[in-house]
Amino acid sequence: MARPILADAFDHHVWATLQVLDACLALPAPQLETTVPGTYGSILDTLRHLVAADASYLELLSDGRAAQIAEETMSLADLRAVMVANGPLWGDVVATASDPDVLVRRTREDGSTSTAPLGIRLAQVVHHGTDHRSQVCTALTSLGVTPPEIDAWDMALAQGRLAETAPTGGVAAS
């Protein structure tokens, strides 16, 4: 059976989040409190929000096989463990997603609801993760810390799934 078309997007989502978490694990507590204007909040708060939202999206889309988390007190190691555990569940969600137009309804604790197509919800997961990982990388840069290389090409290189050749002397295509 062929891999689902969104498998690489969600593999990257999990992989890149883990790379950012790993880069932040060595930071002292004062640096984890770094905020940069225009971002969600501190590095720690942004990572807590990113992983908690991800778990919440996954809880909805996996029919409750993932649990929402109480991110307010979680350490980076705890957040990392959640992403590791939830990675295979994202694979299952993507593998069984057959109709992007099927409506998915979320009922919030306050009784309000939101209804959106599955394809929109999956797109939001990828967008949300990318946005907040970028914010954390910006904060790392402001500290003089080189952020991890986390684009999809980096994942492909790390997995041995990208082949490059040296230039032949002609004009390079982009």
C-alpha positions as CSV (number, residue, x, y, z in Angstrom):
1,M,0.0,0.0,0.0
2,A,1.3,3.5,-0.9
3,R,2.0,5.9,1.9
4,P,-0.7,8.5,2.5
5,I,-0.1,11.8,0.6
6,L,0.1,13.8,3.9
7,A,2.5,11.3,5.7
8,D,5.6,13.4,5.0
9,A,3.8,16.6,6.1
10,F,2.9,15.1,9.5
11,D,6.2,13.2,9.9
12,H,7.9,16.6,9.4
13,H,5.5,18.3,11.8
14,V,6.5,15.9,14.6
15,W,10.2,15.7,13.6
16,A,10.6,19.5,13.5
17,T,8.8,19.9,16.8
18,L,11.2,17.4,18.4
19,Q,14.2,19.2,16.9
20,V,13.1,22.5,18.4
21,L,12.4,20.9,21.8
22,D,15.8,19.2,21.7
23,A,17.5,22.5,20.9
24,C,15.7,24.1,23.9
25,L,16.4,21.3,26.4
26,A,19.9,22.7,27.2
27,L,18.7,26.2,27.8
28,P,18.8,27.5,31.4
29,A,15.4,28.6,32.8
30,P,16.0,32.4,32.4
31,Q,16.5,31.8,28.6
32,L,13.4,29.7,28.4
33,E,11.5,32.8,29.6
34,T,12.8,34.9,26.7
35,T,10.1,36.6,24.7
36,V,10.3,38.3,21.4
37,P,7.8,41.0,20.2
38,G,5.3,39.6,17.8
39,T,5.5,36.0,19.0
40,Y,3.1,34.0,21.2
41,G,5.1,34.4,24.4
42,S,8.2,33.0,26.1
43,I,10.0,30.1,24.5
44,L,8.6,27.8,27.2
45,D,5.1,29.1,27.0
46,T,5.1,28.8,23.2
47,L,6.3,25.2,23.2
48,R,3.8,24.3,25.9
49,H,1.0,25.9,23.7
50,L,2.3,24.2,20.5
51,V,2.3,20.7,22.1
52,A,-0.9,21.2,24.0
53,A,-2.8,22.4,20.9
54,D,-1.3,19.5,18.9
55,A,-2.5,17.1,21.5
56,S,-5.9,18.7,21.5
57,Y,-6.2,18.5,17.7
58,L,-5.1,14.9,17.8
59,E,-7.5,14.0,20.6
60,L,-10.3,15.2,18.3
61,L,-9.1,13.6,15.1
62,S,-8.1,10.3,16.6
63,D,-11.4,9.7,18.3
64,G,-9.9,10.2,21.7
65,R,-6.9,8.0,21.4
66,A,-4.7,10.9,22.4
67,A,-5.2,12.8,25.6
68,Q,-5.2,16.5,26.0
69,I,-2.5,17.7,28.4
70,A,-2.2,20.2,31.2
71,E,0.6,22.1,29.7
72,E,0.9,24.8,32.3
73,T,3.4,22.8,34.5
74,M,5.0,20.6,31.9
75,S,8.7,20.5,31.4
76,L,10.3,20.4,28.0
77,A,11.1,16.7,28.6
78,D,7.4,16.1,29.3
79,L,6.4,17.9,26.2
80,R,8.9,15.9,24.2
81,A,7.5,12.7,25.5
82,V,4.0,13.8,24.4
83,M,5.2,14.5,20.9
84,V,7.0,11.2,20.7
85,A,4.0,9.3,21.9
86,N,1.6,11.2,19.6
87,G,3.7,10.9,16.4
88,P,2.4,7.4,15.5
89,L,-1.1,8.5,16.1
90,W,-0.7,11.3,13.6
91,G,0.4,8.6,11.1
92,D,-2.8,6.7,11.9
93,V,-5.0,9.8,11.4
94,V,-3.4,10.6,8.1
95,A,-3.5,6.9,6.9
96,T,-7.3,6.8,7.6
97,A,-8.2,10.2,6.3
98,S,-10.1,9.6,3.1
99,D,-12.4,12.5,2.7
100,P,-11.1,16.0,3.2
101,D,-14.6,17.4,3.1
102,V,-16.1,15.3,6.0
103,L,-17.2,17.7,8.7
104,V,-15.6,17.4,12.1
105,R,-17.3,19.0,15.0
106,R,-15.6,20.0,18.2
107,T,-17.5,20.7,21.4
108,R,-15.5,22.8,23.8
109,E,-15.7,22.7,27.6
110,D,-17.9,25.8,27.6
111,G,-20.4,24.2,25.4
112,S,-19.5,26.1,22.2
113,T,-18.8,24.2,19.0
114,S,-16.8,24.6,15.9
115,T,-17.5,22.6,12.7
116,A,-14.9,22.4,9.9
117,P,-13.9,20.0,7.1
118,L,-11.2,17.5,8.0
119,G,-8.9,18.9,5.4
120,I,-9.1,22.3,7.0
121,R,-8.4,20.9,10.5
122,L,-5.4,19.0,9.2
123,A,-4.1,22.1,7.4
124,Q,-4.4,24.0,10.7
125,V,-2.3,21.4,12.5
126,V,0.6,21.9,10.1
127,H,0.2,25.7,10.0
128,H,0.0,26.0,13.8
129,G,3.1,23.9,14.3
130,T,5.1,25.8,11.7
131,D,4.1,29.2,13.0
132,H,5.1,28.5,16.6
133,R,8.3,26.6,15.8
134,S,9.3,29.6,13.7
135,Q,8.6,31.9,16.7
136,V,10.8,29.8,19.0
137,C,13.6,29.8,16.4
138,T,13.4,33.6,16.3
139,A,13.6,33.7,20.1
140,L,16.6,31.4,20.0
141,T,18.3,33.6,17.4
142,S,17.7,36.7,19.6
143,L,19.7,34.8,22.4
144,G,22.5,34.2,20.0
145,V,21.6,30.5,19.8
146,T,21.7,28.9,16.4
147,P,18.3,27.4,15.9
148,P,18.0,23.9,14.5
149,E,17.6,23.3,10.8
150,I,14.0,22.1,10.5
151,D,12.7,22.5,7.0
152,A,11.4,19.5,5.1
153,W,14.7,19.2,3.2
154,D,16.5,18.9,6.5
155,M,14.2,16.0,7.5
156,A,14.7,14.3,4.2
157,L,18.5,14.6,4.5
158,A,18.4,13.3,8.1
159,Q,16.3,10.3,6.8
160,G,18.5,9.6,3.8
161,R,15.6,10.5,1.5
162,L,17.2,13.4,-0.4
163,A,20.0,13.0,-2.9
164,E,22.1,15.9,-4.0
165,T,24.7,16.1,-6.8
166,A,27.4,18.7,-7.2
167,P,27.0,21.4,-9.9
168,T,28.2,20.5,-13.4
169,G,29.3,24.0,-14.2
170,G,26.1,25.0,-16.0
171,V,23.5,27.5,-14.7
172,A,21.9,26.1,-11.6
173,A,18.1,25.8,-11.6
174,S,16.2,26.8,-8.5
